[in-house]
Amino acid sequence: MSLIKKKGARAVGRDLFPSLTRHQTLEESAYRDIRRAIVEGRFAPGERIVATAVARAAGISRIPVMQALRRLEAAGFVRITPHKDAVVTGLSPEEFRERFLLMAALEALCMRESAGKITAELRAQLRALQRDMSAARAQGDAAKAVTADSEFHRLLWQASGLPHVIEILGNLWDRGEYYRVIMHARRGGFAKESLAEHEQILRALDAGDLDRAAKALEQHRMRAMQRLQQTT
């Protein structure tokens, strides 16, 4: 049977497989929503996520929910049990340290790969986020400060133009969001040390010294690890 399209034959498109298209959309929606719930701490480490219950609440079948959970397992957010429930993964002290070591190395790599890409506009955006963090800390709004902190770091990663590294960093960062929020809450607000360390990064960028900025970023990440270990 020839696979070449004959004259007058119908083109194969998305409209021919509406259920498959819808299925992919449901899986992606389930993935994003469950991932967000974990990142925001609505599902805490050790908590079970029952696929059937999620599917029932969302009004969808169990299949896209399970596929979303398998993706989350591959990214390290959950562990699927033999009974097909998912458990939100916690971090052992060893895993915790390994993740921060990896982040420190990859963030420094991104910085060193950003030669010629740290524009005046980008530095202005970073400065604005630094002001947002400072203002949020003064207002006692740790959640707002953590959001600005996340955007600060993501802008630095994106300047590298390394999409695979950025994806890895994004997963590592989001997986630690729950712990960062807890840490800041227990310290009574966004850590003032983080602001001082960001300032060292910004000064190095203003001077055009990417190597110094990379070292400042590495130090910031490792000191953040120490703060988390002391308070969580």
C-alpha positions as CSV (number, residue, x, y, z in Angstrom):
1,M,0.0,0.0,0.0
2,S,1.5,3.3,-1.0
3,L,2.0,5.9,1.7
4,I,2.3,8.7,-0.9
5,K,-0.7,11.0,-0.8
6,K,-2.9,10.5,-3.9
7,K,-4.5,13.3,-5.8
8,G,-7.8,14.1,-4.0
9,A,-6.9,12.2,-0.9
10,R,-7.6,13.8,2.4
11,A,-4.6,15.3,4.2
12,V,-3.8,13.8,7.6
13,G,-4.2,16.6,10.2
14,R,-5.1,17.3,13.8
15,D,-8.8,17.3,12.9
16,L,-8.6,13.7,12.0
17,F,-7.6,12.7,15.6
18,P,-9.5,15.0,17.9
19,S,-9.5,12.6,20.8
20,L,-5.7,12.2,20.6
21,T,-5.3,16.0,20.5
22,R,-7.6,16.4,23.5
23,H,-5.8,13.6,25.3
24,Q,-2.4,15.3,24.9
25,T,-3.9,18.6,26.2
26,L,-5.4,16.9,29.2
27,E,-2.1,15.3,30.1
28,E,-0.2,18.6,29.8
29,S,-2.9,20.4,31.9
30,A,-2.7,17.7,34.6
31,Y,1.1,17.8,34.6
32,R,1.2,21.6,35.0
33,D,-1.5,21.7,37.7
34,I,-0.1,18.9,39.8
35,R,3.4,20.2,39.5
36,R,2.3,23.7,40.5
37,A,0.5,22.3,43.5
38,I,3.7,20.5,44.6
39,V,5.8,23.6,44.1
40,E,3.4,25.7,46.1
41,G,3.4,23.3,48.9
42,R,-0.3,22.3,48.6
43,F,1.0,18.7,48.3
44,A,3.7,18.3,50.9
45,P,6.6,15.8,50.8
46,G,5.4,12.4,51.8
47,E,1.8,13.1,50.8
48,R,-0.1,10.7,48.5
49,I,-1.6,11.8,45.3
50,V,-4.4,9.4,44.3
51,A,-4.8,9.5,40.5
52,T,-8.4,8.4,40.6
53,A,-9.3,11.2,43.0
54,V,-7.5,13.8,40.9
55,A,-9.2,12.6,37.8
56,R,-12.6,12.6,39.4
57,A,-12.1,16.2,40.8
58,A,-11.0,17.4,37.4
59,G,-13.7,15.6,35.5
60,I,-11.3,13.7,33.3
61,S,-10.2,10.0,32.9
62,R,-7.5,8.5,35.0
63,I,-5.2,7.9,32.0
64,P,-3.9,11.5,31.4
65,V,-3.4,11.9,35.2
66,M,-1.3,8.8,35.4
67,Q,0.8,9.9,32.4
68,A,1.3,13.3,34.0
69,L,2.4,11.6,37.2
70,R,4.9,9.5,35.3
71,R,6.4,12.6,33.9
72,L,6.5,14.1,37.4
73,E,8.3,11.0,38.6
74,A,10.9,11.3,35.8
75,A,11.5,14.9,36.9
76,G,11.9,13.8,40.6
77,F,8.7,15.3,42.0
78,V,6.9,12.1,42.9
79,R,7.5,8.4,43.4
80,I,4.8,6.0,42.0
81,T,4.0,3.1,44.3
82,P,3.2,-0.5,43.2
83,H,-0.5,0.4,43.8
84,K,-0.1,3.2,41.3
85,D,-0.5,6.0,43.8
86,A,2.0,8.8,43.7
87,V,3.9,10.0,46.8
88,V,5.5,13.5,46.8
89,T,9.2,12.9,47.2
90,G,11.1,14.5,50.1
91,L,14.8,15.1,50.0
92,S,17.3,13.2,52.2
93,P,20.3,15.3,53.4
94,E,22.5,13.6,50.8
95,E,20.0,14.4,48.0
96,F,19.6,17.9,49.3
97,R,23.3,18.6,49.1
98,E,23.7,17.0,45.7
99,R,21.0,19.1,44.2
100,F,22.6,22.3,45.5
101,L,26.0,21.3,44.2
102,L,24.5,20.6,40.8
103,M,22.6,23.9,40.8
104,A,25.8,25.8,41.8
105,A,27.8,24.2,39.0
106,L,25.1,24.7,36.3
107,E,24.3,28.3,37.3
108,A,28.0,29.2,37.1
109,L,28.1,27.5,33.7
110,C,25.2,29.6,32.5
111,M,26.9,32.7,33.7
112,R,30.1,31.9,31.9
113,E,28.2,31.1,28.7
114,S,26.5,34.5,28.8
115,A,29.4,36.4,27.4
116,G,28.1,39.2,25.2
117,K,24.5,38.6,26.3
118,I,24.3,40.5,29.6
119,T,22.8,43.7,28.1
120,A,22.0,46.9,29.9
121,E,18.3,46.0,29.6
122,L,18.9,42.7,31.3
123,R,20.8,44.3,34.1
124,A,18.0,46.8,34.6
125,Q,15.5,44.0,34.8
126,L,17.7,42.3,37.5
127,R,18.0,45.5,39.4
128,A,14.2,45.9,39.3
129,L,13.7,42.4,40.7
130,Q,16.3,43.1,43.4
131,R,14.2,46.2,44.4
132,D,11.1,44.0,44.4
133,M,12.7,41.5,46.7
134,S,13.9,44.3,49.1
135,A,10.4,45.9,49.1
136,A,8.7,42.6,49.7
137,R,11.0,41.8,52.5
138,A,10.2,45.1,54.1
139,Q,6.5,44.4,53.8
140,G,6.9,40.9,55.3
141,D,5.7,39.3,52.0
142,A,8.0,36.3,51.7
143,A,5.9,34.7,48.9
144,K,6.3,37.8,46.8
145,A,10.0,38.0,47.5
146,V,10.5,34.3,46.6
147,T,8.7,34.9,43.3
148,A,11.0,37.8,42.4
149,D,14.0,35.7,43.5
150,S,12.9,32.9,41.1
151,E,12.6,35.3,38.2
152,F,16.0,36.9,39.0
153,H,17.7,33.5,38.7
154,R,15.7,32.4,35.6
155,L,16.8,35.6,33.8
156,L,20.4,34.7,34.5
157,W,20.0,31.2,33.2
158,Q,18.2,32.3,30.0
159,A,21.0,34.6,29.1
160,S,23.2,31.5,28.5
161,G,21.1,30.2,25.6
162,L,21.5,26.6,26.9
163,P,18.0,25.2,26.7
164,H,18.8,21.7,28.2
165,V,20.7,23.2,31.1
166,I,17.9,25.7,31.7
167,E,15.4,22.9,31.8
168,I,17.4,20.9,34.3
169,L,17.8,24.0,36.5
170,G,14.1,24.7,36.3
171,N,13.3,21.3,37.6
172,L,15.9,21.5,40.4
173,W,14.7,25.0,41.4
174,D,11.0,24.1,41.4
175,R,11.6,20.9,43.4
176,G,13.1,23.1,46.1
177,E,10.4,25.7,46.2
178,Y,8.6,24.1,49.1
179,Y,11.7,24.1,51.2
180,R,12.6,27.7,50.3
181,V,9.2,29.0,51.3
182,I,9.4,27.1,54.6
183,M,12.9,28.4,55.3
184,H,12.0,32.0,54.7
185,A,8.9,31.7,56.8
186,R,10.9,30.3,59.7
187,R,13.4,33.0,59.4
188,G,10.7,35.6,59.7
189,G,10.9,36.9,56.1
190,F,13.0,36.8,53.0
191,A,16.7,36.3,53.9
192,K,18.6,39.6,54.0
193,E,21.7,37.5,53.2
194,S,20.2,36.6,49.8
195,L,19.8,40.3,48.9
196,A,23.5,41.0,49.9
197,E,24.7,38.0,47.8
198,H,22.5,39.2,44.8
199,E,24.2,42.6,45.1
200,Q,27.6,41.0,44.7
201,I,26.4,39.3,41.5
202,L,25.0,42.5,40.2
203,R,28.1,44.5,40.9
204,A,30.2,41.9,39.0
205,L,27.8,42.1,36.1
206,D,28.0,45.9,36.1
207,A,31.7,45.6,35.9
208,G,31.5,43.2,33.0
209,D,33.3,40.5,35.0
210,L,31.5,37.3,34.3
211,D,34.0,35.1,36.1
212,R,33.6,37.1,39.3
213,A,29.8,37.0,38.8
214,A,29.9,33.2,38.3
215,K,31.9,32.8,41.5
216,A,29.5,35.1,43.4
217,L,26.6,33.0,42.1
218,E,28.3,29.7,43.2
219,Q,28.9,31.2,46.7
220,H,25.3,32.4,46.9
221,R,23.9,29.0,46.0
222,M,26.1,27.2,48.6
223,R,25.3,29.7,51.3
224,A,21.6,29.3,50.5
225,M,22.0,25.6,51.0
226,Q,23.5,26.2,54.4
227,R,20.6,28.5,55.4
228,L,18.1,25.9,54.3
229,Q,19.9,23.1,56.2
230,Q,19.8,25.2,59.4
231,T,16.2,26.1,59.2
232,T,14.3,23.2,57.6
